[in-house]
Amino acid sequence: MTILETIVANKRQEVKQAKKAVTIADLEKKPLFARECLSLRESVLSPTTNGIIAEYKRASPSKGIINDRSPVAEVVAGYQAAGVSAISVLTDQEFFKGSLDDLVAARAALHIPLLRKEFIIDAYQLVEAKAHGADIILLIAAVLQPAELKSLSEAAQSLGLSVLLEVHERDELERSMMDSVDAIGVNNRNLKDFTVSLAHSLELVDLIPDQFIKVSESGISDPATIRNLRQAGFQAFLIGENFMKTEDPTQAIQHFVVSL
């Protein structure tokens, strides 16, 4: 099995257990479920933000522990102060050492959109996301069939959540574009073997219709790369471990955005 297949198989078991522990009715009673979600599109296109979607990420299957010291509220507040358009928080525990508690802590510190970075395979996770403060959910074309993408994206939008569709290759993009998606992200990381190449973004950007917010994801560690990607047509840039791998992620992003 690939890393991705292992993660998804584990996720199916996690969701099964979560449904037994907390019902959808229970989730809908949580205070955060009633809040109105913030728009990813509006935030990315705002002249007051810089297009970066900065991530809080403790670990990954390929790198192991990245940063298990910096508190989530402190880091995301620092990201927000640096003018980012949105925050991404990993909630997978087994492989990324995240949790839904991290999402709640981030929400309390923010007034910009919050993405639940997760391997979504079930509509239950959408309700979970909203109940814990998310504004945006990620749907990964590599793990979902077009019918599943359509069902999940429509369900997400019915909850007021923005939908970021993640693709890696042209065939994923072509089979996955639909009106119930708000943004399309090109993941420069191959989730099967975790190799990274920015060429994926440059190859696909012109194939993404302008109705979608265009996001380049992963492998971005230099302000010059963002300038090049922006010139190519991207409007947003998801940066995962570049800031988190430093001793002080807040200071790292401050130094980064000065050179944009």
N, C-alpha and C positions, 0 to 999 in steps of 0.2 A: 504493500500500500504506500502511496505517496504521503507526504506530510499532510497535505490538504485532505485527503481521504480519511486519514486517521483523526484529524480534528473534527471533521463532519460526523464521523461515526460516533465519536465521543459526545458531540453536541446533541445528537438525537437522544442519547441516554439522559443527558442533563435536562433537556426540555421535558422528557417524559417524567422525570422525578420532580421537576419544578411544578408541573401541572398538578401533581398529587399534593404538593406542599402548600401551594398558593393558587386559588382559583382566579379566573378572570374577573369574577364579581368582586373578589377581595382586592385585586389590583385597581379596579375602577373606583374603589372607595378611597384610595390614597389621595392625599391633598394635591400632589403634583399632577395627577391625571386631569384635573379640572382646568389647569392653566392653558392659556392660548399659546400655541407653539410659535416660535420666531422663524422667519423665513430665511432659508439659506440663500436664495436668489437675491433678495433685497440686501442682505448683508454683504455678499460678494460684490454686488454692483454699486454699493455705497461708496462715495468718494472719501469717506472717513476711514475706510479699512484698506488693507494692503493685499487682500486675496489669499493670504496664508491660512490654511487650516492646520493649526498646530496640535500635536498629539501628546497625550499623557500615556506613556507606555513603559511599564516596569520591566518587561521581558519579552522575548520572542523565541520561537522554536529554533531559529537558526543562530541566534546570538546568545541565548541564555539570559541571565540577569543583565539588564541594561542600566537600570537605576531603581533601586528599592529603598532609597533614602529620602528623596525629595517629596514632601507632602503634596497631595493632589491639589488642595485648595490654593496653596502657595504658588504652585507652578502655573496653574491655569489663570490665576489672577495676574501673574507676570506676563503671560502670553497676551491676555486681553489688553493690558496696559501698553503692549508693544504694537497694538493696532491690528491684530489678526481679525479675519472675517468670521472665523468659527473655531471651535475647540473639538477635538476628537478624543474620546476616552475609551480605551480597551476595556471590555467587561468580561472577556473570557478568563476564567481562573486557571484552568488546567495547563494551558500552553503560554498564556501571556501574563499570568499572576494579577489579573484585574478582577473587578467585581462591580455589582450594581451599586454598592455603597460608594464607590469612587464616582459614579455618575451623579449620585445625589449630592455628594460633597462638591463636585464641580459646579453643579447647577446653582448651589447656594452662593457661589463666589462670582457668578457671571451674569451679564446682561446681554450677551451675544449668543447666537445659536450653538447648540451642543449636539454633537454626533455620537450616537451609540455605535462604536466600532465593534462589530460582533459578526459571527457567522449565523445569519438569519436563515432559518429553514422552516419556521412555523409562525403562523399569525399570532400565536400566544406571545412570542418575543416582541412583537410590535406593541402590544398592550403593556408589556413589561417595560419597554423603553419609555413610553409616554408616562407611565406611572412613576418612573424614577427620574423624570426631568429632561428627557431627550427631546430635541426638536427635529432631528434628522436621523434616518436610519440608512444603513448600508445594505445593499443587495448585491451579491457577488455572482456574476454570470457563470463562472466556472463551477458553481455548486448547485445551480438552479436551472430547471428547464424553462423555456419561454412561458408556458402556461403557469408555472409556479411564480415566475417573475411578475406576470400580469396580475395574478391574484393577490400577491403580497404587496405590490406597489399600489394597487387600487385600495387595498385595505389600509395601508399606511396613510394614504392621502385622505381617506375618509375619517381618520383620526386627527388630521391636521398636520401630520408629519411630512417633512420634505424627504424626498427619496434620492439618494445618491447611488446610481448604478455603477458597479465596478466591472471593467472589462480588461482583458490583457491582449487579446488577439482580434484580428479583423472579423473572423467568423462569429466570435462572441458578440461583437458590436452589432453586426448586421442582423443577428437573430433576436437581439434583446432590446432594440430601440422601441419605445412605446410612449404614448402621451402621458401615462401615469408616472413618468419619471421626470424629476426636476433637473438633475445634473448627471453627467456621465464622466466618470473618472477612469483614466487609463492608468492601470497599475503597472509601473515599470518593473515590479518584482514578479517573477514567475512563481506562483504559489505552489507549483509542483516540486520545484527544487530550490526556490528562494534565491535564484540568481537575479541580478538587477541590470537593466539597460534602459537608458533614457530614449533610445531609438524607438521604443514602442510608442511613446507619446508622439514623437515627431511623425511617425508613420500613420497614425490614426487621426490626428487632430482635424485634418481637412475632411474626413469622412463623417465627423460628428456634426449634425445639423445645428444651426445657430439658435434654434429654439431651446437648446439645452445649455446650462452652465457647463463649461469645459474645465475639467480638473485633471491635473497631472499629479500622480501619486507615487511616492517612494523614490529614493535615490537622489534626493535634492539636498545638497549640502553647501551650495555656493550661491550667493545673491546673483551672480552673473548667469547662473542656470535659469533662475526665475525670469530674468530679463529676456533671455533667449526664448523661453517657453511662452512668455507673454507676447512677444513679437510673432511667434508662430501661431498664436490664436487662443492660448489658454487664459482663463480668467481667475483660476484658483489653483492652489498648490498645497497638497497635503504633505506635511513634513513629519515623519514618524520619529526616528531615533536621533536625528542630528542634534537636537537640543537636549534631549533626555540623557544622552551618553556623557554629557559634561557634568562637572561638579556642581554647577549652578545654571540650570536651564533658563532661568529668568534673565540672568546676565548674558547668556549665550544668544538668546533671541534679540535682546536689545542691541548687541553688537552687529547681529545679522541684518536687522531691518534698516540700520543706518546706511547701509551700502546698496539698498534696493534702487 
